[in-house]
Amino acid sequence: MLASGTPYVIRLKVEPGREIVIQDLIRDQVSVQSSELDDKVLLKADGMPTYHLANIVDDHLMEITHVIRGEEWLPSTAHHVLLYEGFGWQDTMPQFAHLPLIMKPVGNGKLSKRDGAKFGIPVFPLSWKGEVEADSFTGFREAGFLPAATINFLALLGWHPGTDQEIFSMEELIAAFSIESIGKSGARFDYDKAKWFNQKYLQQSSDAELATMMAPYAAAKGYSTDAALLEGIARLMKERVTFVPDFVEEGYYLFEPVRTYDEDAVAKKWSARLEPSFQALIEWFRNTAAFEAITLEQGVKTFMAENTLKPGEVLPLLRLALAGTMKGPAVFDMAEFLGRDATCARLEAALQFFKTRITTV
């Protein structure tokens, strides 16, 4: 058949009756009976090597010392050990470590790229644009995750430092990490925990660093990328956002006038009887000498006392006027950031909106 040119493949001949022992750095000693192994194809009929052959030769030539991969490769490792022996390379065979799988957010089954679309979460480092929408995926970077936060989160999937510490710098991870501390069980992909890590890293970043991160998102919206402006927004919002784009999306009112007001909140907080007091408060903001958060807060407290107004009648309306929502930075910090003219303009605009709503008496 060879003489007649019949196509053929070359296989690994697995001798029966053998026990192949794999010393795994995570799973300790793993034994496989050769009767459980097939005679793997090593060289295809067209002369191309299969993965198993190419992988072993390549690792040997590159003097690879450690092969660290997912646990789904453990069944193939016995074949690889036999190949190292067959080539006489067993003395330089790398050490193996088979990592536990990252499981779906629901806990059962390996996390896959399809789960990203199903659960609305990133599963790749960077976004990927496929030929069809079903093959397109958002990456951690484009979702607004910081590289250091992503590394920190992923490091703790399957590995434990032996302490309660969760936030690690790269240097601390390097010092604390050991392959032997990796667990054998799969780790659930907890997206809420990933977001928590990102929040913590944002909070630990300087205003200048955040301004640099924020600039491309601000530019994409047509907003100013002035460093001082962005640093001020970072200072106001860093405790309240999860991702970098949130500075621009959720804090848009720090870049431009309020677009919409929380009408449910307005209906609860606005009363027609407050109109004269609110108009007087606008005049107070317009004429007060110092326009700094601490003096504004003290002045408004005095204004409320003199006009027998409660904080719950005034402060929520100020927040709605400046941000359109009950969420966001401290009211007087926002006023200082916006400045006298913008603050008064927003208070006037809000008053006109409040007056058009159905109000209590």
C-alpha positions, -999 to +999 in steps of 0.1 A: +000+000+000+029+023+007+045+014-026+012+022-044+010+056-028-020+049-006-025+079+018-017+072+054-015+088+088+010+083+116-004+075+150+010+072+186+011+036+195-002+032+231+011+000+247-016-018+267-013-026+304+005+006+314-002+031+341+007+067+331+014+088+362+010+126+359+024+148+387+001+178+386+010+209+406-027+215+414-042+180+414-012+161+428-007+126+414-031+117+386-030+081+372-044+070+338-046+035+325-033+031+289-063+010+281-084+042+284-063+059+257-067+058+219-039+058+194-038+095+186-031+107+150+002+126+151+007+133+114-022+137+090-023+122+056-014+156+040+018+157+062+005+183+086+011+176+123-019+175+147-020+197+178-007+169+201+025+165+181+031+201+173+025+211+209+050+187+223+077+195+198+072+233+201+073+233+239+104+212+239+122+234+214+112+265+234+124+249+266+090+254+283+092+246+320+055+249+330+024+241+311-005+258+328-039+253+312-076+245+319-086+212+334-103+201+302-068+193+289-061+169+317-073+138+297-048+147+269-019+150+292-013+112+294-008+112+256+016+141+260+036+123+287+039+093+263+051+116+235+078+131+257+089+095+266+088+085+230+112+113+220+134+106+249+126+140+264+112+129+297+141+145+317+131+179+303+094+174+304+076+205+317+056+205+349+018+205+345-008+225+363-044+221+353-065+251+364-101+248+376-127+261+351-145+294+353-181+285+357-213+303+345-228+330+367-255+306+376-229+281+388-233+251+366-213+246+334-182+262+320-184+299+311-186+304+274-187+332+249-224+326+244-229+333+281-217+369+275-247+376+252-271+356+274-263+373+306-252+407+292-216+404+306-182+406+290-162+374+288-133+386+266-106+411+274-114+432+243-145+436+221-148+414+191-169+423+160-181+392+142-196+389+108-230+387+124-244+402+156-245+368+173-207+365+169-200+400+183-190+404+219-182+433+243-148+432+260-139+441+295-120+471+283-149+485+263-173+478+292-153+502+313-132+478+334-098+489+345-069+465+336-057+462+372-092+456+386-098+429+360-065+411+369-073+413+406-108+399+401-096+370+378-067+361+401-092+353+428-112+329+406-099+296+418-070+309+439-070+321+475-042+340+493-050+323+526-060+357+541-090+380+540-072+404+517-091+411+484-075+442+468-040+434+455-015+455+436+004+436+409+034+435+432+013+420+460-002+394+437+032+383+426+045+381+462+014+362+474+006+339+445+016+302+443+003+275+420-001+252+449-027+276+464-050+271+434-081+251+443-094+221+424-130+231+421-145+254+395-150+291+404-183+308+396-181+340+375-196+366+399-202+396+377-214+417+407-181+410+424-162+420+393-181+453+393-172+458+430-135+454+422-138+480+395-155+504+418-128+500+444-101+506+418-118+537+405-121+551+440-084+545+446-074+563+414-064+599+415-086+626+400-059+632+373-058+595+364-096+594+361-097+625+340-073+609+315-095+578+314-127+598+311-114+621+283-121+598+253-157+592+265-163+629+270-149+637+235-172+610+220-202+629+234-189+663+222-181+675+258-151+695+269-120+675+277-104+703+298-083+685+324-094+708+353-131+702+344-127+664+342-107+663+374-135+682+392-161+657+378-139+628+389-138+642+424-176+645+426-185+612+410-157+587+418-176+573+448-208+569+428-198+551+396-189+515+386-173+520+352-154+548+335-182+556+310-205+562+340-188+595+346-201+608+313-234+588+312-247+591+347-230+624+354-240+641+322-255+670+341-220+680+352-212+686+315-245+701+303-278+715+316-304+690+330-322+672+302-350+656+322-363+657+358-374+627+379-411+635+377-421+611+405-397+628+428-409+662+418-445+652+424-436+641+459-414+670+469-428+700+452-456+720+467-472+752+453-468+769+487-430+765+484-428+787+453-422+821+471-395+805+493-378+788+463-378+821+444-363+838+474-337+811+477-327+816+440-321+853+449-300+843+479-278+821+456-275+849+431-264+875+457-244+855+484-209+866+487-189+834+487-198+805+464-181+776+481-197+744+493-192+749+530-205+785+530-234+777+507-245+749+531-243+771+561-261+799+543-289+776+532-293+763+567-297+798+580-322+806+552-343+776+561-343+785+598-353+821+591-381+809+568-393+780+590-385+755+562-374+719+568-344+703+551-367+678+535-386+706+518-356+723+504-326+700+498-344+674+476-356+702+453-321+717+451-308+683+441-335+679+415-328+713+401-291+708+397-290+671+386-326+662+376-324+632+399-323+623+435-289+606+430-256+621+426-230+642+444-236+664+475-258+693+466-235+721+477-205+704+461-224+704+428-233+741+432-197+751+439-185+730+408-212+745+385-206+781+397-230+809+405-244+816+370-250+779+361-265+771+395-289+800+393-299+792+357-307+756+367-327+767+397-348+791+375-353+764+349-363+739+375-388+763+391-405+768+358-407+730+354-419+724+390-447+749+384-460+729+355-464+697+375-495+686+394-486+698+429-498+695+464-510+725+484 
